[in-house]
Amino acid sequence: MFTFEDLSADEHRELAALAEAGEALVTRTMEWSRISSGSGNLPGLRRMADALEDAFEALPGKVRREALPPFAMIGADGTETLHEAGEALTLEMRPDAPIQIALTGHYDTVFGPDHPFQTPMRQSDGRINGPGMADMKGGLALMLAALTAFERLPDARNIGWRVLLSPDEEIGSPASAGRLADLGRFATLGLTFEPAMADGALAAARKGSGKFALVVHGRAAHAGRDFALGRNALALAAYLATRIDGLNGRHPEMTFNIGRIEGGGPLNIVPDRAILRFEARIASAEDAVRAKGWLDEILADAAAREGFSAHLHGGFHRPAKPMSAGYDYLLGHARECARAIGFDLAWRDSGGVCEGNNLAAAGCVNIDTLGPIGGALHSSDEWADGASFAPRAQLSFLLLANLAAGRMDLSQPGMRRHGA
C-alpha cells in the first residue's frame, strides 16, 4: 500500500498540473463532440480520426492510421454484405520494455449524421450534454492527458505502452476485434477509457454479448386467391421471437432481447422473407454454449416446418469478463490511487460490454471505465460530469506512474512480464 507522500517530486508536479487541466479537457472533448462520428458515418469518422491524429501527435512516437478489414452484416434482403470500417489509430512507445500497457478507446458514437443530437451543451449543474462526451470522446481526452503527463516522468522509460483507437466499438468491434486480441495477448495489463458509472463507480465483472440475425424464408403467394399456398415468413419470425423471448428466466444471468423484425410488403402478398434481430447477454463461456444449444433447438423447429427454411447468423462477439484475483488486485490498487489524490473509488458488476471484454478474452487483466463520470449513454440525454475530468486523468496517470516506479505487484494472475 502506498500514500500520497510516497510519490516523487516529479509525480507531484504532474498531478498538480492535471488538477488544473479539467477545463481544457472539457473544452477539447466538446470540440470532438461536435464531429459527428457514428459507426457507419465514414466521412465523419475520417474527420474524427484527423482530429485525434493531430492531438495524439503531441506524444512521442508516430501515430499510425491502419485500414481495418471489411465486416459482414445481414442486410434487409437477408443476404450477407461486406461493409467498410473506419481506420484504427495506433501509437506505441518502448515496445521492447518488459512491462507493456494496452490503452484502448473508440471514437465512434451511436449517433448518425441525420440524428438530431449533434451539439454539446453545458448545463447549470456542471454536466455537459453532448454526443460522445462520456462515451467516449471524454475518455480519449483523459487518455491523452494521462500519457502526456506520464511521459514527462524519468521513470517512464521503465515501461512500454500501445494505444489503439478504434472506429467500430459501438457495433461490437467487428473490424477491430483482431487488433484488440493481438494487443491483449501481448500486454501486461490494460487500461480502457469507457465512462465511469453515473455514481463514479468502475465496472468490475462484465457480461458477454452476442448479436444475431435469424433469416426466415417462406413462400410468397396471393393473400386472397392462393393464401393456402403461401408460407408466411413474417408470421413465423414473430413466433420465433416469442420463443426466444421465452428463454428469459431460464438462467438468472442470461437475457435475450428482441430488437427488430424486418420483412413483409403489400398486404395482399404472403411475405416470403423476414429477419429477426436480437441480442443475448451471458455471464460465462458455459452460458454461451447453453444459449447456442437453446437457439439451435428453436432453429430446428423452424426448419422442420414444410415450406420454410431458417438460418442463424452472428455469434457471441464479446466474451464475458469474470472477476479473478488479478482483477481484485488491480481494482484495489486503483482505489489506493484514488485515495491518494483525494477521492474514494467503488466498483460493481455491469451488464454492459466493451473493449475490456475483448482484452480479457485474450488474457489481459484490465480496468475498462477510466473515462469521466457520465450517464444516459446512447441517448440524447448523454452527459459527462465536467468536474470529474481532472481527477480521473490523475487516476490514470498515477496507475501508469506506479507501474513505472515498481509500486505495483505484477506477480498477480494474468499479468505478464516480457523477457523475464
C-alpha positions in Angstrom: 0.0 0.0 0.0 1.3 3.5 -0.8 0.3 7.0 0.1 0.5 10.5 -1.5 3.7 11.1 0.4 5.4 8.1 -1.4 5.3 10.0 -4.7 8.3 11.7 -6.2 8.6 15.5 -6.7 8.1 14.9 -10.5 4.9 12.9 -9.8 3.6 15.6 -7.5 4.3 18.2 -10.2 2.4 16.4 -12.9 -0.6 15.6 -10.6 -0.8 19.3 -9.8 -0.8 20.2 -13.4 -3.5 17.7 -14.2 -5.6 19.1 -11.3 -5.6 22.4 -13.2 -6.3 20.8 -16.6 -10.0 19.9 -16.2 -11.5 22.8 -18.1 -9.1 22.3 -21.0 -10.0 18.7 -21.2 -13.7 19.5 -21.2 -13.2 22.1 -24.0 -11.2 19.6 -26.1 -14.0 17.0 -25.6 -16.7 19.4 -26.6 -14.7 20.2 -29.8 -14.5 16.4 -30.6 -18.2 16.0 -29.7 -19.2 18.4 -32.5 -17.7 16.0 -35.0 -20.4 13.6 -36.0 -18.8 10.2 -36.0 -21.4 7.4 -35.9 -20.1 4.0 -36.6 -21.4 4.0 -40.1 -20.5 7.6 -41.0 -17.3 7.1 -42.8 -16.7 10.8 -43.7 -17.4 11.7 -40.1 -15.1 9.0 -38.8 -12.3 10.3 -41.1 -12.8 13.8 -39.7 -12.6 12.5 -36.1 -9.5 10.4 -37.0 -7.9 13.6 -38.4 -8.6 15.4 -35.1 -7.3 12.6 -33.0 -4.1 12.2 -35.1 -3.4 15.9 -34.7 -3.9 15.7 -30.9 -2.0 12.4 -30.2 1.0 13.6 -32.3 1.8 15.6 -29.1 3.1 12.3 -27.7 6.4 10.9 -28.6 6.2 8.3 -31.3 4.3 8.3 -34.6 0.6 7.9 -34.9 -0.3 5.3 -37.5 -3.6 5.0 -39.3 -4.4 1.4 -40.2 -7.1 0.2 -42.6 -9.3 -2.5 -40.9 -10.8 -5.4 -42.8 -14.4 -5.1 -44.0 -17.0 -6.8 -41.9 -20.1 -8.8 -42.8 -23.7 -7.8 -41.9 -27.1 -9.2 -42.8 -28.9 -6.7 -45.0 -32.7 -6.1 -45.1 -32.9 -8.6 -48.0 -31.5 -11.3 -45.8 -28.2 -11.6 -47.7 -24.7 -11.1 -46.2 -22.9 -8.0 -47.4 -19.5 -6.6 -46.6 -19.2 -3.1 -45.1 -16.2 -0.8 -44.9 -15.0 0.3 -41.4 -13.2 3.4 -40.4 -9.5 3.4 -39.7 -7.7 2.3 -36.5 -5.2 4.7 -35.0 -2.2 3.2 -33.2 0.8 4.5 -31.3 3.4 2.7 -29.3 6.4 3.6 -27.1 9.2 1.3 -26.0 7.8 -1.9 -27.5 10.7 -3.9 -26.1 10.2 -3.0 -22.4 9.3 -5.9 -20.1 6.1 -4.3 -18.9 3.6 -3.4 -21.6 0.4 -1.5 -21.1 -2.5 -1.6 -23.6 -4.6 1.6 -23.7 -7.7 1.3 -25.8 -10.6 3.5 -26.7 -13.1 4.1 -29.5 -14.0 7.3 -31.4 -17.3 6.2 -32.9 -20.7 7.0 -31.4 -24.2 5.7 -31.9 -25.5 8.9 -33.4 -25.6 9.0 -37.2 -25.2 12.2 -39.3 -29.0 12.7 -39.5 -29.6 12.2 -35.8 -30.9 15.5 -34.1 -28.3 15.1 -31.3 -25.2 16.7 -32.7 -24.1 19.6 -30.4 -22.7 19.6 -26.9 -24.2 22.0 -24.3 -23.1 23.0 -20.8 -25.8 22.5 -18.1 -26.2 24.5 -14.9 -25.2 21.5 -12.7 -21.7 21.2 -14.3 -22.7 18.4 -16.6 -22.1 18.6 -20.3 -24.7 17.1 -22.6 -23.4 16.0 -25.9 -22.8 13.1 -28.3 -19.8 11.1 -27.2 -19.0 13.5 -24.3 -18.9 10.4 -22.0 -18.9 7.5 -24.4 -16.2 8.0 -25.1 -14.5 11.1 -26.5 -14.1 12.3 -23.0 -12.2 9.2 -22.2 -9.9 9.7 -25.2 -9.1 13.2 -23.9 -8.2 11.7 -20.5 -6.1 9.0 -22.0 -4.1 11.6 -23.9 -3.7 13.8 -20.8 -2.5 11.0 -18.6 0.0 9.7 -21.2 1.4 13.2 -21.8 2.0 13.8 -18.1 3.4 10.3 -17.7 6.0 10.7 -20.5 7.5 13.7 -18.6 8.5 11.3 -15.7 12.1 9.9 -15.6 10.6 6.5 -14.7 8.5 6.4 -17.9 11.5 4.6 -19.6 10.7 1.5 -17.5 7.5 0.5 -19.3 6.2 0.4 -22.8 2.7 1.2 -24.0 0.5 0.7 -27.0 -2.6 2.8 -27.9 -5.4 1.5 -30.1 -8.3 3.9 -31.0 -11.0 2.0 -32.9 -13.9 3.2 -35.1 -16.4 0.4 -34.5 -16.8 -0.4 -30.8 -20.5 0.7 -30.8 -21.4 -2.0 -33.3 -19.4 -4.7 -31.5 -15.9 -4.2 -32.8 -16.4 -6.5 -35.9 -13.5 -5.0 -37.7 -11.1 -4.2 -34.8 -11.6 -7.4 -32.8 -8.4 -9.0 -34.3 -6.4 -5.9 -33.3 -7.8 -6.0 -29.8 -7.0 -9.7 -29.4 -3.4 -9.2 -30.6 -3.0 -6.3 -28.1 -4.5 -8.2 -25.3 -2.3 -11.3 -25.8 0.8 -9.1 -25.6 0.0 -6.7 -22.8 0.9 -6.9 -19.1 -2.4 -5.2 -18.3 -4.9 -3.0 -20.0 -6.5 0.4 -19.4 -9.7 1.3 -21.4 -11.4 4.6 -21.2 -15.1 3.9 -21.2 -17.0 6.3 -18.9 -17.2 5.6 -15.2 -20.7 4.9 -14.0 -23.1 7.8 -13.0 -22.1 7.5 -9.3 -18.4 7.3 -10.1 -18.0 3.5 -9.7 -15.8 1.4 -12.0 -17.1 -1.7 -13.8 -15.8 -5.0 -12.3 -17.1 -8.2 -13.9 -18.9 -7.7 -17.2 -21.4 -9.9 -19.0 -20.6 -11.0 -22.6 -22.9 -10.4 -25.5 -23.9 -11.8 -28.9 -25.7 -10.2 -31.8 -27.8 -12.4 -34.1 -29.8 -12.2 -37.2 -32.3 -15.1 -37.9 -33.2 -15.1 -41.5 -36.5 -16.9 -42.3 -37.6 -17.9 -45.8 -41.1 -18.9 -46.6 -43.2 -18.8 -49.9 -44.9 -15.9 -51.5 -48.5 -16.2 -52.6 -51.5 -14.0 -53.3 -53.1 -13.4 -50.0 -56.6 -13.8 -51.4 -56.6 -16.2 -54.4 -53.7 -18.5 -53.2 -53.4 -17.9 -49.4 -53.0 -21.6 -48.6 -50.1 -22.0 -51.0 -48.1 -19.3 -49.1 -45.8 -19.7 -46.2 -45.7 -16.5 -44.1 -42.1 -15.9 -43.1 -43.0 -12.8 -41.1 -45.6 -14.7 -39.0 -43.0 -17.4 -38.3 -40.4 -14.9 -37.4 -42.8 -13.3 -34.9 -43.5 -16.8 -33.4 -39.8 -17.4 -33.2 -39.3 -14.1 -31.4 -41.7 -15.2 -28.7 -39.8 -18.5 -28.4 -36.5 -16.6 -28.0 -38.1 -14.1 -25.6 -39.3 -17.1 -23.6 -35.7 -18.1 -22.9 -35.5 -15.2 -20.4 -35.7 -16.6 -16.9 -34.3 -20.0 -17.7 -30.9 -18.9 -16.3 -30.5 -15.9 -13.9 -27.5 -14.4 -15.7 -28.8 -14.7 -19.3 -31.0 -12.4 -21.2 -32.4 -12.3 -24.7 -33.6 -9.0 -26.2 -35.6 -8.9 -29.4 -34.5 -5.8 -31.2 -36.2 -5.8 -34.6 -38.3 -7.9 -37.1 -38.0 -6.9 -40.7 -39.9 -8.1 -43.7 -43.2 -8.0 -45.5 -44.6 -5.7 -48.0 -48.0 -5.2 -49.7 -50.8 -6.5 -47.6 -52.2 -8.7 -50.4 -48.9 -10.8 -50.6 -47.9 -13.5 -48.2 -44.4 -12.4 -47.2 -41.6 -14.9 -48.2 -38.8 -13.4 -46.1 -38.3 -12.0 -42.7 -35.3 -11.1 -40.5 -35.4 -11.4 -36.7 -32.6 -9.4 -35.0 -31.8 -10.0 -31.3 -29.1 -9.8 -28.7 -28.1 -12.1 -25.9 -26.2 -11.4 -22.7 -24.2 -14.1 -20.8 -22.1 -14.3 -17.7 -19.7 -17.1 -18.7 -18.3 -19.2 -21.5 -20.6 -22.0 -20.3 -23.6 -19.7 -20.8 -22.6 -19.2 -24.4 -22.7 -22.9 -25.0 -26.0 -23.2 -23.2 -27.5 -20.3 -25.2 -26.3 -21.8 -28.5 -28.0 -25.1 -27.7 -31.3 -23.4 -27.0 -31.1 -21.4 -30.2 -30.3 -24.5 -32.2 -33.5 -26.1 -30.9 -35.6 -23.2 -31.9 -33.9 -23.1 -35.4 -34.6 -26.8 -35.8 -38.2 -26.2 -35.1 -38.4 -23.6 -37.8 -36.5 -25.7 -40.3 -38.8 -28.7 -39.7 -41.9 -26.8 -40.9 -42.9 -27.6 -44.5 -42.1 -24.8 -47.0 -39.8 -22.9 -44.6 -36.1 -22.5 -44.0 -34.2 -20.6 -41.4 -30.6 -19.6 -41.0 -28.9 -18.0 -37.9 -26.1 -15.5 -38.4 -23.9 -13.9 -35.8 -22.5 -15.1 -32.5 -21.0 -14.1 -29.2 -18.6 -11.4 -30.3 -17.7 -10.2 -26.8 -17.0 -13.0 -24.3 -17.9 -12.5 -20.6 -15.3 -10.8 -18.4 -15.4 -12.5 -15.0 -13.6 -11.4 -11.9 -10.3 -13.0 -10.7 -7.6 -12.5 -8.2 -5.8 -10.3 -10.7 -8.8 -8.1 -11.1 -9.3 -7.8 -7.4 -5.7 -6.6 -7.0 -5.9 -4.2 -9.9 -9.1 -2.6 -8.8 -7.9 -2.4 -5.2 -4.7 -0.6 -6.3 -6.9 1.8 -8.3 -8.7 2.6 -5.1 -5.4 3.3 -3.4 -4.5 5.7 -6.2 -7.9 7.4 -5.9 -7.5 7.8 -2.1 -4.0 9.2 -2.6 -5.4 12.0 -4.7 -8.5 12.7 -2.5 -11.5 10.6 -3.5 -12.9 7.2 -2.9 -13.5 4.6 -5.6 -16.0 1.8 -5.7 -16.8 -0.8 -8.4 -19.6 -3.2 -9.2 -20.5 -5.7 -11.9 -22.0 -4.5 -15.1 -24.3 -6.0 -17.7 -22.7 -3.8 -20.4 -19.9 -4.8 -22.7 -16.9 -3.0 -24.2 -13.4 -3.5 -25.5 -12.4 -4.6 -22.0 -14.2 -7.9 -22.7 -12.0 -8.4 -25.8 -8.8 -7.7 -23.9 -9.9 -10.1 -21.1 -10.7 -12.8 -23.6 -7.1 -12.6 -24.8 -5.9 -13.0 -21.2 -5.3 -9.3 -20.4 -6.3 -8.1 -16.9 -7.8 -4.6 -17.4 -9.7 -1.7 -15.9 -12.2 -0.5 -18.6 -14.0 2.5 -17.1 -11.3 5.1 -16.7 -13.1 7.8 -18.5 -15.1 10.7 -16.9 -18.2 10.1 -14.9 -21.2 10.0 -17.2 -24.7 8.7 -17.8 -27.7 8.4 -20.1 -25.4 6.7 -22.6 -26.7 6.0 -26.2 -29.4 8.7 -25.8 -29.9 12.3 -26.5 -29.5 12.9 -22.7 -25.9 11.6 -22.6 -23.9 13.6 -20.2 -20.4 13.8 -18.7 -19.6 15.4 -15.3 -17.1 18.3 -16.0 -15.8 18.2 -12.5 -14.6 14.5 -13.0 -12.2 15.1 -15.9 -9.2 16.3 -13.8 -9.3 13.7 -11.0 -10.0 10.8 -13.5 -7.0 11.9 -15.6 -4.9 12.0 -12.4 -6.1 8.4 -11.6 -4.9 7.0 -14.9 -1.6 9.0 -14.7 -1.0 7.6 -11.2 -1.7 4.0 -12.4 1.0 4.4 -15.1 3.4 6.1 -12.7 3.1 3.4 -10.1 3.7 0.7 -12.8 6.8 2.5 -13.9 8.1 3.1 -10.3 7.6 -0.5 -9.3 4.8 0.2 -6.8 2.5 -2.5 -8.2 2.7 -6.2 -7.7 2.9 -7.7 -11.2 3.1 -11.3 -9.9 -0.8 -11.3 -9.9 -2.5 -13.9 -12.1 -2.9 -12.7 -15.7 -0.1 -10.1 -15.5 2.7 -10.9 -17.9 6.3 -9.7 -17.9 8.1 -10.0 -21.2 11.6 -11.3 -21.3 11.6 -12.2 -17.6 
